[in-house]
Every structure is written in structure tokens, then in C-alpha cells.
Amino acid sequence: MIRPAQPRDLDRLCAMAQRFSEGSGLPLTFDPIRSREVIWDLIHSNAIVLVCEYDGILTGFVYGYLERDFSEEPCASISKFFLDKEFRGLGDSLDLMEAFEQEAKTRGAKMIFSASHTGVLFGRLLKRCGFSVTGQALVKEI
């Protein structure tokens, strides 16, 4: 089941955020206190924060924002997407993406962006969902 994240999900989302961070391959140190604050703020903001849940177990999440920077039309951006390894290949990734897209449409978005630093598997998922490549993310460790 895909649903909006709730305050009661905070601990489980923090645990998933840690797995996301540690599996990202980026040389960054996970900060549990900061993560808890960020997730709490996301849940209580206007961000789109969706979770996938089975029998009380959170298996994944996606979050992003609706923005209107330099265009008349609002656009959504996906900030983070995570699905626990043992639940991959069951269609949950597509369900999360479809739910994110529907929520973005409901809020008036005309387009969804996602940075290409998300990795090969997520890149394949985005292509399956109809995304096209228009650029790339460049990263420099400082």
C-alpha cells in the first residue's frame, strides 16, 4: 500500500534513511539526529512524502517538492527514493513512482525532475516510468 508518510513513521523512516545513506556509495557520514529533524520537517511541510507499507512494515519511500522557480508552471522534483532490497522486483518501485506522479499532478505540476546521481537501478526505473535523460549530475568531493 502506498500512502502519505505520517509522524508515526518517523523511526522507521530514519532507519531507512540510514540504509539509503550507507548504500549510496557517497563518502558521507550518516547523521541520525539531523536525519530525524529533516524527516520530521518533511512530514510536516508541503513536501510530497510517500511510503510503501505491507502489514505494518515500511518497505520504501519517495519524497520531493513542488516548485515554481523560473516558469509559470509548477514542477515537481524527486529528492530521494529508496526501496529495501528484499522488496525490489515486486512492482513497489513503479507503484511509488506512479503515486508520486499522481500527487504531483494533483498539486498542479506539469513536469517531474530527478537528478541523475540516483544510480543505475533508479535510472532504469525512471526510464520505465517515461523519464528521458536531459543532463547529468556532476559531483566533486571537496
C-alpha positions, 0 to 999 in steps of 0.5 A: 500500500502506498500512502502519505508518510505520517509522524508515526513513521518517523523511526522507521523512516530514519532507519531507512534513511540510514540504509539509503545513506550507507548504500549510496556509495557517497563518502558521507557520514550518516547523521541520525539526529539531523536525519530525524529533524529533516524527516520530521520537517518533511512530514510536516511541510508541503513536501510530497512524502510517500511510503510503501507499507505491507502489514505494518512494515515500511518497505520504501519511500519517495519524497520531493517538492513542488516548485515554481522557480523560473516558469509559470508552471509548477514542477515537481522534483524527486529528492530521494527514493529508496526501496529495501532490497528484499522488496525490489522486483515486486512492482513497489518501485513503479507503484511509488513512482506512479503515486508520486506522479499522481500527487504531483499532478494533483498539486498542479505540476506539469513536469517531474525532475530527478537528478541523475546521481540516483544510480543505475537501478533508479535510472532504469526505473525512471526510464520505465516510468517515461523519464528521458535523460536531459543532463547529468549530475556532476559531483566533486568531493571537496 
